[in-house]
Every structure is written in structure tokens, then in C-alpha cells.
Amino acid sequence: MDLNVFRDISYGMYVVTTKTNKNVGCFINTLMQITSENPTISICLNKDNYTNECIKEKKRFAVSILEECENDKIISTFGYSSSRDLDKFKDIKYEYVYDMPVVVQDMNSYLICDLVNVIDCGSHDLFIGKVVTTKKLNDKQAMTYKYYHEVLKGTAPKKAPTYIDDSKEGKSNANKYRCKICGYIYDDAKEKVKFEDLPDDWTCPRCKVGKDLFEKI
């Protein structure tokens, strides 16, 4: 089976948030509109994700749709750490809407949803939400997952439903190095400086960890 076929499916970039005893949130790339009349949507979260646990408790969540930009602060903040251990909202612009912390920084719109069903999909849960309100923030282009991969050089973290382990495909990845935290790939063939020649204080462009957390693939 060629797993690369799944990379031909189109995805977006979203921050899903909720609030229990504190504000929590994470990045997702799987959202689908299910109905137009009495609109409902679905989102998918890993069962190990703290936001998953909190949405089940609160039974309401917000989804902010990321605009196309080259500032990766939102992605690095909500994509590669847990709300269980970190206040992700500390330096991020957000607003309370329907008692939900809605991220508005670098977003072009948002939705607020009441949770109506949770479907067990093995490693992930599918959340069905009834949309209670929406707002368009600007007319900028929404970021696609293709833009994230090709322009920002991002990769899917291991907990993402779209994660593919390229090492299982038998590909030659000589002179490539992968960040153990966020999956960012440093490719010697495409960069001006070889990875081994980078200065000791160099950090991952995506999650800002040091060279010691990269592995050769």
C-alpha cells in the first residue's frame, strides 16, 4: 500500500480550543463540514491529547482557522507542547466568545461549537459539533496543509491523524536529520550549510529545540 496517496487529500490548519479550569488548545488539520442546515462539523484529536480530555468535560469547543502567513509562532505554540504543562495563551491574542478562549492572532475566521457526539476511532476520537456562532475576521487566504508543508517546511507530528513514518517506506534519507520533537526535516541537499556544520547554538526553525534533539534518518 502506497501511503503517499493520503498526502493527496486536502487539509487545512486550525487551532481548536476550550476551557475547563484553564484555557487549553492544540493544532489540528482535520476538520470537515457535515451539514449546512443546522450546521455541524467534525474534528479529530488523538486520545492522548489533553485538549481531547477537556472538550469531553466542557462539551463545547472553538475552532480558529489559520490564515496564510509565514509567521510560525501560532504553530509552534499550539502544535508541539501540551496545555497540561504550558499556558499556550500567555503571549497570544485571543478573545472570550461564549465562554470559549478563541485565538484571533493570524486567523481569518472562527467557529464555536457545542459537542453533540464523540466517535471512537481507535487512536483518535472524532468529535461532532453543532455550530452555534461564527465570525469572519478578514479576507486573507486560509492556510492549507500543502502550504504548511511546502512553504513553512512543516511536518505532521506523531499524534496527528495524517502522520506517515517515511522510514517504513524504504526511502533513502541520507544526509537528512529529523527533529525528535516536531518532526522538522533538515535536508543537507537543500540547505546551504550541512547539518554537522551548523553552529552549536542553532535551533529548530519550527519548535526551537537544539541540534542535540535531531536524529539522522
Secondary structure per residue as TSV (DSSP state, phi and psi in degrees):
chain	resnum	aa	ss	phi	psi
A	1	M	-	360.0	128.6
A	2	D	-	-88.4	104.6
A	3	L	G	-68.4	-17.0
A	4	N	G	-65.8	-18.6
A	5	V	G	-57.2	-36.9
A	6	F	G	-64.8	-21.8
A	7	R	G	-76.1	-9.1
A	8	D	G	-85.1	-8.2
A	9	I	S	-80.1	135.9
A	10	S	-	-82.4	138.6
A	11	Y	-	-135.7	165.8
A	12	G	B	-115.7	-168.3
A	13	M	-	-131.3	121.6
A	14	Y	E	-138.2	150.9
A	15	V	E	-111.0	120.2
A	16	V	E	-102.8	133.2
A	17	T	E	-134.6	158.5
A	18	T	E	-158.2	-177.7
A	19	K	E	-144.6	127.2
A	20	T	S	-117.9	-105.2
A	21	N	S	-83.0	-10.1
A	22	K	S	-155.9	169.4
A	23	N	E	-76.3	133.9
A	24	V	E	-135.1	160.3
A	25	G	E	-176.3	164.7
A	26	C	E	-157.4	167.7
A	27	F	E	-88.8	142.0
A	28	I	E	-136.3	161.9
A	29	N	-	-127.9	7.0
A	30	T	-	-118.5	104.8
A	31	L	E	-140.5	137.2
A	32	M	E	-140.2	136.6
A	33	Q	E	-80.2	130.2
A	34	I	E	-98.2	-45.5
A	35	T	E	-133.3	157.6
A	36	S	T	-101.0	-41.0
A	37	E	T	-81.4	131.9
A	38	N	T	48.8	62.6
A	39	P	T	-55.3	135.0
A	40	T	E	-129.4	152.0
A	41	I	E	-131.4	168.1
A	42	S	E	-128.9	145.2
A	43	I	E	-132.3	159.3
A	44	C	E	-126.0	129.1
A	45	L	E	-132.9	143.3
A	46	N	E	-62.8	143.3
A	47	K	T	-65.8	-23.8
A	48	D	T	-82.5	-5.4
A	49	N	-	-77.8	131.1
A	50	Y	H	-63.4	-33.7
A	51	T	H	-62.9	-35.7
A	52	N	H	-54.8	-51.1
A	53	E	H	-59.5	-41.0
A	54	C	H	-74.0	-34.4
A	55	I	H	-64.2	-39.9
A	56	K	H	-62.6	-34.7
A	57	E	H	-75.3	-44.8
A	58	K	H	-79.6	-33.9
A	59	K	-	64.9	28.9
A	60	R	E	-155.2	145.9
A	61	F	E	-151.3	160.5
A	62	A	E	-117.2	149.3
A	63	V	E	-128.3	121.5
A	64	S	E	-103.9	135.0
A	65	I	E	-99.4	118.3
A	66	L	E	-70.8	136.1
A	67	E	B	-84.5	160.5
A	68	E	S	-72.7	114.3
A	69	C	-	-155.6	168.3
A	70	E	S	-108.1	9.7
A	71	N	-	-88.4	115.5
A	72	D	-	-97.2	15.9
A	73	K	H	-60.5	-44.7
A	74	I	H	-62.6	-43.8
A	75	I	H	-64.4	-46.5
A	76	S	H	-67.3	-33.7
A	77	T	H	-72.0	-48.2
A	78	F	H	-93.9	-11.3
A	79	G	H	-96.0	-24.1
A	80	Y	S	-129.6	25.7
A	81	S	S	-152.1	169.5
A	82	S	-	-105.7	138.3
A	83	S	T	-66.0	-16.3
A	84	R	T	-63.5	-32.2
A	85	D	T	-111.0	-13.4
A	86	L	-	-136.8	140.8
A	87	D	-	-84.7	94.4
A	88	K	T	-71.0	-16.0
A	89	F	T	-93.2	-1.4
A	90	K	T	-54.9	-46.4
A	91	D	T	-117.3	24.4
A	92	I	S	-115.9	139.4
A	93	K	-	-78.1	125.0
A	94	Y	E	-148.5	165.3
A	95	E	E	-133.8	152.6
A	96	Y	E	-90.5	124.2
A	97	V	E	-134.4	122.8
A	98	Y	T	53.6	38.3
A	99	D	T	65.0	20.8
A	100	M	E	-110.7	136.4
A	101	P	E	-79.5	104.2
A	102	V	E	-99.4	119.3
A	103	V	E	-72.5	125.0
A	104	V	-	-115.6	-10.6
A	105	Q	T	-70.1	124.3
A	106	D	T	61.6	27.0
A	107	M	E	-114.0	148.9
A	108	N	E	-104.1	-10.5
A	109	S	E	-172.8	171.0
A	110	Y	E	-151.9	162.8
A	111	L	E	-132.6	146.2
A	112	I	E	-115.0	132.8
A	113	C	E	-132.2	144.1
A	114	D	E	-92.3	132.9
A	115	L	E	-72.5	127.6
A	116	V	E	-116.2	-19.5
A	117	N	E	-164.1	151.2
A	118	V	E	-129.0	126.2
A	119	I	E	-111.5	124.7
A	120	D	E	-75.2	119.4
A	121	C	-	-117.2	32.6
A	122	G	S	87.5	-106.9
A	123	S	S	-74.1	-19.3
A	124	H	E	-126.2	160.9
A	125	D	E	-113.1	139.4
A	126	L	E	-99.1	119.2
A	127	F	E	-99.5	127.3
A	128	I	E	-102.3	125.3
A	129	G	E	-125.9	135.2
A	130	K	E	-87.0	124.4
A	131	V	E	-74.2	125.5
A	132	V	E	-104.5	-24.6
A	133	T	E	-163.5	156.6
A	134	T	E	-141.4	163.1
A	135	K	E	-152.4	133.2
A	136	K	E	-91.0	123.0
A	137	L	-	-92.7	-33.4
A	138	N	-	-163.1	-179.5
A	139	D	-	-105.8	18.8
A	140	K	-	-70.7	154.6
A	141	Q	-	-65.3	133.0
A	142	A	B	-71.8	141.5
A	143	M	-	-74.1	135.1
A	144	T	B	-98.9	163.2
A	145	Y	H	-67.1	-29.3
A	146	K	H	-64.5	-42.4
A	147	Y	H	-62.3	-42.1
A	148	Y	H	-59.7	-42.5
A	149	H	H	-72.3	-48.3
A	150	E	H	-84.7	-34.0
A	151	V	T	-95.4	-48.0
A	152	L	S	-88.6	-6.1
A	153	K	-	61.1	32.4
A	154	G	-	-84.7	160.7
A	155	T	-	-131.5	162.5
A	156	A	-	-78.4	126.4
A	157	P	-	-65.7	162.7
A	158	K	T	-61.5	-26.3
A	159	K	T	-83.4	-8.2
A	160	A	S	-73.3	143.5
A	161	P	T	-65.4	-16.4
A	162	T	T	-98.4	6.4
A	163	Y	-	-65.0	133.6
A	164	I	-	-127.8	126.6
A	165	D	-	-84.4	102.1
A	166	D	G	-63.5	-24.2
A	167	S	G	-64.8	-23.4
A	168	K	G	-79.1	-10.9
A	169	E	G	-89.0	-0.4
A	170	G	T	71.5	25.0
A	171	K	-	-81.6	153.7
A	172	S	-	-86.5	116.6
A	173	N	-	-118.8	33.4
A	174	A	T	-58.3	140.0
A	175	N	T	65.0	29.2
A	176	K	E	-121.6	145.8
A	177	Y	E	-131.8	134.7
A	178	R	E	-114.8	133.4
A	179	C	E	-70.4	128.1
A	180	K	T	-71.2	-18.0
A	181	I	T	-89.3	-52.7
A	182	C	T	-113.6	-8.8
A	183	G	-	86.7	3.5
A	184	Y	-	-58.3	136.7
A	185	I	E	-105.1	123.3
A	186	Y	E	-100.7	116.4
A	187	D	E	-108.7	111.3
A	188	D	T	-55.8	-32.9
A	189	A	T	-69.4	-22.1
A	190	K	T	-105.4	-15.2
A	191	E	S	-98.5	158.4
A	192	K	S	-78.5	-22.2
A	193	V	S	-123.0	133.0
A	194	K	-	-66.3	149.0
A	195	F	G	-56.7	-42.8
A	196	E	G	-67.0	-17.1
A	197	D	G	-97.2	-1.4
A	198	L	S	-66.4	146.5
A	199	P	-	-62.9	156.3
A	200	D	T	-62.7	-25.9
A	201	D	T	-92.2	8.2
A	202	W	-	-64.8	142.9
A	203	T	B	-128.2	158.9
A	204	C	-	-60.1	129.0
A	205	P	T	-62.2	-21.1
A	206	R	T	-93.2	-54.9
A	207	C	T	-115.6	0.0
A	208	K	-	71.6	18.6
A	209	V	-	-83.9	165.5
A	210	G	B	-81.5	175.4
A	211	K	G	-59.8	-28.6
A	212	D	G	-65.7	-15.4
A	213	L	G	-100.6	19.3
A	214	F	E	-105.2	146.7
A	215	E	E	-125.1	143.1
A	216	K	E	-75.9	137.2
A	217	I	-	-126.0	360.0
